[in-house]
Amino acid sequence: MIAFRYALRSWTGRLGVLLIGVLVLAVAVSYVWVPHDPARVVPGDKWLGMSADHWFGTNGAGKDLFSVVLVGARISLFVALASSLIAGVIGLALGVLSAITPRYVGEPLANLIDVLIALPTLVLALVLVGLFKGSLLTVSAAIGFSSGVVLARIVRAEVARVLTQDFILAAQSSGTSTWRTVRRHILPNIAPIAIVQLSLIAALAILAEASLSYLGLTSRSRPSLGFELGELQKTVTVHPWPVLFPGLVLVLATLGFNLLGDGLRDATDPRLRTSGPRAAGVPTSPSPTVSTAMVNPLMPGAPLPGGPSEP
């Protein structure tokens, strides 16, 4: 909650939260109210303009575009969240393990990560979609796995940097277990870069799913923004305006995740934070006196988390 409060102090964070909030609200509304059946074909309603009955007009099949976009936003949000979750689990697990384990384990893991990075996200997604009929879980797993190995490489570099800090050496010399050190010292210090990468992965997932749907490689049993763009593109020279609606939703959803990641990065990384409680006029309590030998180099003036206190 504190990170979100700081993120909302920047215009990027506020705009990102606003865009993602609108997307989440639209998805929530789509589960309780949709003006028309998005799968219903009405030949007599082809290419109707915007009206009180059809807010975005209709497409070449007579389907209500607003209903199609509203339900299609579910797919985009689900794939974004599922891919980020899968990538976070894979990336943090492989990255941390390859950095803290002994050399005979860490180096093979690092080499495996380098090999897996060579697999392009869309190519892997195309293969899995072809094998498993383009289900949402298949698309999310393909995007999450490909993005997770990239995240693992970034996490490994960050963990290696944190391991050289004095507070890590102090924790190790005091007998702190490896997993406790990871949980209390390493993960909090790599969280800023991980948050930014996961937000980018969410944006990438939205575009990747739309690309696969645009090519007609995912299931057509559910409305998808990418599939709708592919259908509308066939008549874009004659009816250009309907393309704007699903395309604009994709652009705003992608932009929202990117801006939210930037705002959270500024809020969670003290090296990038440009405003704080004092700058915002929030009263703060005096900082406690700490030993200079045990100061966290990532947060000058802050006591070491979990470090030994002075007598």
PyMOL commands that set and color helices and strands:
alter all, ss='L'
color gray80, all
select helices_A, chain A and resi 2-7+11-30+43-45+65-100+103-117+121-132+136-162+166-173+178-214+225-233+241-268+292-294
alter helices_A, ss='H'
color red, helices_A
deselect
rebuild
show_as cartoon
